[in-house]
Amino acid sequence: MRAIAHAPNAPLSIVELPQPTPKANEILIKVAAAGVNRPDLIQRAGFYPPPPGAPDTMGLEVAGEVVAAGGDVQRWRAGDKVCALLGGGGYAEFALADAGSALPIPAGLSLIEAAALPETVFTVWANVFESGALKPGETFLVHGGASGIGTTAIQMAAAQGAIVYATAGDAAKVALCEKLGAKRGINYKDEDFEAVLKDAGGVDVILDMVGGPYTPKNLAILKERGRVAMIAFLMGAKAEVDLSLIMRKRLTLTGSTLRSRSIQEKARLSGEVEKHVWPWIAAGKVKPAVDSTFPLERAEEAHARMQASAHAGKMVLTM
């Protein structure tokens, strides 16, 4: 099969690899489309390694057709159309997925759109709805609102009945955030989100992928018993914070990664996503915002677009 190979400080390249064989609780997917995510760039640079047993190649989510299933797989059969969260290996014509991390293609979505779902939806559900415990009527802020995670978080929070704010880097991205359901998009290059949100009365839950200097500002705008969920630190992993503020306002600062979670935990998340988010998709409340598609052999262009933060929404590789 064709797959993308990578090495630090080298261009991506197409290689021929053996087609994998599913283990007892795995399915083999003929990949139609694979989502591109910022962790792919981090892995390519030599960081964010795949979990033990996962392929060394990139790709955290795919959509396609099941072509084989291990002996313990109950739900899936050859011919089923699925999207799936992977430990790696999605940048290829065939990919293995744990059966518990696969989901049916939501009605009305293309395989390209479905490939843009798993990594973002699992991440948002785990951090905003479980760790962040976002409730209807609460106020929610997502940084990087025009990213794949951000566009998904805006729609899911709005579907939950939250009041949504989002930061983004230009007027077009701000407009996209508002189109997707944000009450107010904030251009962080022109406005101070801390001042805007203080004027708005503060927020209950924040999803942050920026870290660094945003951290004390996040804590400052949280309401009493507010929660911050960290999923990345694009502006630095270290920050100086006022611990007394956390104590006085009874704040919660938490964080997580998705890739390192056990297959059992990912299967649990999959069940929650299918139960709660798939109905939102069916009702038209949540839909992947696909920025652009690239054939597999042009993966380098997709990575360059992501590195430059030129995208708005998800980018997808097609086979």
N, C-alpha and C positions, 0 to 999 in steps of 0.2 A: 504494500500500500504506500501511497505518497504521504509524507508527513513533513512538518517543519522542524528543522534542527536549529539550535541556537548555541552560541558561545559568547562570553563577555567580549565586548569591543570588536565583534564581527557581524557582518550582515547575516540576516536570516537566510536559510537555504532549504530547498526541497531535497529530501532524501527518500530512499526506498527502505522501508522497514517491514519486518514480518507482520502479517495480520495477527492480532492477539487472539487468544482463546479464552473464553469466559470460565472462571472458576465457579464453584458450586452456587454461590448466591450473586453472580454477576450476569449482566446482559452485554452482548456485543451489538453496538449500534453502527449502522451504516450512516455516516454523518452527512447531513445535508447542509448544515450551517453550524458555525461555532462562534460564540461570543468572544469579543476582545475586551480584556479588563486590565486596569492599571497594575494589578499584581503580576501580570504576564511580563510587563516591562521590568519589574523588580526582580523576578526570577531570571530573566534574560541577562540582567546585570550581575548575576551571581549570588543573589540573595533570595529569600523566601523559597526555600527548597521544598519539593513535593514531600508529602508524608511517606513513611516507610511503605514500600510495596507499590506505590503509584509510579506511572511512567515518568521519565525524566523530561519529556517534552511538555511544552506549554499547552494551555487550554483547559479552562475550569468549567465550561458549560457547552453543551451541544444540543441539537435537535436532529432527529432523523428517524430511521426505521430499525426496529429490532430484527436482527438476522440470526441470532443464536442466543440461547439461554442456558445457564448452568442447571444442574440437576435439582437444586433446591429452590429454584425460582418458581413461585406459584402464580403471580399476577400477570407476567408478561409472556407473550408468545411471538414467534417470528411473524412479521408483518405489522405489528403494533407500531404506531407512531408515538414517539415519546420525546420529551426534553429531559435533560438530566444534569445534575451537579456532579462534577468529576474531581478527583484528586489531582489530575493532570492528564495530558494526552489528547486534548480536544482538537488540536491543530493537526488533524489527520483525517484520512478517508474513512477510517474505522476507529472506534473508541470503546473502551470498557467502562461500565458504570455499575456500581453496586445497585442491586434491584430496588433497594429501599430509597435510593436517592433519585429515582426516575419518577416522572409524572406524565399523565396523558397530555397531549397537546390541547390547550383550551379551544373550545369551539369558536370558530371565526378568526383564528390566528393562523398566519402562515408559519412554515417551519423557520423562516428567517426571524420572524418576530418571537417565536417560541424560544429560539436559541439565545435570545437576549434576556430571558426571564430568570433562570435558576440562581445564578450568583447574586444578582441584585435582590431578588425577592426573598431568598433565604436570609441574606444579610440584614435587610430592613426588618423582616419579621423578628429575627433573633434580637436585634439591638433596640429597635424602636418600640416594638409591641411586647416583647418579653422583658428584657432588661430595663427598658425605658417605661414600660407599663403605660403607654399613651392611651388616654381615655377620651371618649367623645366630649367635645366642648373645651378640651384643653388646648393650649397654644403650643405649636411645634415649630422649631427652626431647624432647617437643614443647610449646612454649608456645602458649597459645590452643587447648587441646585440644578445645574444644567448637565451634570455628569450622569452616567448610567445609574449609579446609586441614587443620585439626587432626584432625577426625574421619576424614578420609581417611588422613592420615599414621599415625594409631594403627593402623588396620586393615592398611595395607600393611606397616608395620614388624612387626606381629604375624604376618602371613602369611609374612614373611621369616624368622621364627623369632627375632626380637629380643625382649628384655625391655623393656617400654614403660612410661614414666612420662609424665604430662601435667599441666600446670597449667591451672586454670580458675577462674572467678570466683564460683561459688556451689555449694551442695551438689548441686543437681540436675545441673549441668553436670559436676561431678566424677563423679557416679554414671553419667552417660552415657559419659564417657571409660572408666570401668572396665567398663561393659557392652560397649563396642566392642573391648576387649582390653588396656587398660592395667592393669598390675599394681597401680598405685597412682596415683590422681588426687590432686592437691595443690591445695587452695583457697588461692590466693596472697593472699587477703585475711586469712586466719587463720593461715597457716603460711609459714615461710621456706623456699622451695624449695631454697636453697643448703644449709641445715642438713639437710633431709630427704635430699637426694641425697648429701651427704657421709657421712651415717650409712649409706646404702645401698651405699657403696663407689665412688661416682662414676659417670659415664656416658661412653660412647664417642662418641656423635653427638648433636648438639642441632640442632633446627630452630627458629629464632627469628624471630618477627615483631614483637618488642617493642623491641629495641635499647636505647639509652640506659642506664639504671642496671642493666639485666639483663646487659649485656655483661661486666663484670668478674666478676660472679657465675657466669656461664656458664663462663668460663675457669677459675675456681676449682674447679669440680666436674668438669671434664674429666679423664679418665684420661690416662696417657701416650699420646701420639700421637692424642689426641682431636680431633674435628672439629666446628666450628660452621658451619652454613649459614644465612646471613641472607637473608630474603626481604621484610622490611619493618622499619620502625622507628617503631612507634606511640607510643613514649615518648621519641622523639628520635633524631636521626641522629648525635649526637656522644657519645662516652664516653671516660673515662680508663681506660687499661689498663696493667697491669704487663708490659712487653715481656719482661722477664727470665723471667717465668712461661711465656710462649709458647716461649721458647728452651729453658728447662730441661725442659719437658714435651713439647717437639717438637709443639706444637699447630698446627692449621690453622684459620684464620678466613677463610671465603670467603662469597660472596654472589652473587646474580644476580637479574635480572628476566626474565620470560618474553616479554612482549609485543614487546620490541625485537629478539628473535632473528630471524634470517633464515627465510624459508619453507623453505629446505633443512634448516636445523637443526630446525625444528618438525616437518618430515616425518620426520627421523631419530628424534626423540623419539617420534613417533607409532608408528613401527615397533617401538621398544623397549617402549612401553606395551602395544601389542597382543600382543607376544610374551610379556611377563612378567606384566602386571597383568590382562589379560582372562581368562587361566586362573584367577587367584585369584577373579575375579568369578564365573566359571562354577562354581567349587567352593564358592561361598557364603562365602568368607573376606573379601571386600571388597564392600560395598554402600553406595551413597550414603545418608547420613543426611539426609533431607529434613525441614527444620524446618517449612516452610509454603509455600503457593503463593498467587499473586496474579494476577488477570487483568491484561493489559497496561495497561489504563487505571488500575490501582491501583498502578502502579510507585512512586509517591510514598510509599505506605504501606510498601512493602517497604524502601525506602531509609531511612525513619524507624526501622523496626525494626532495621535493621543499624547505623545510626548510634548507637542506644541500646544496642547489643550485647545485645539482648533475645533474639536467635535462638540456637539450638543446632543446628549442622549447616548445610545449604544452604537458601537460599530460591530459588524458581523462579517466573518469570513464565510465564503460559500465554496462548495466543492464542485 
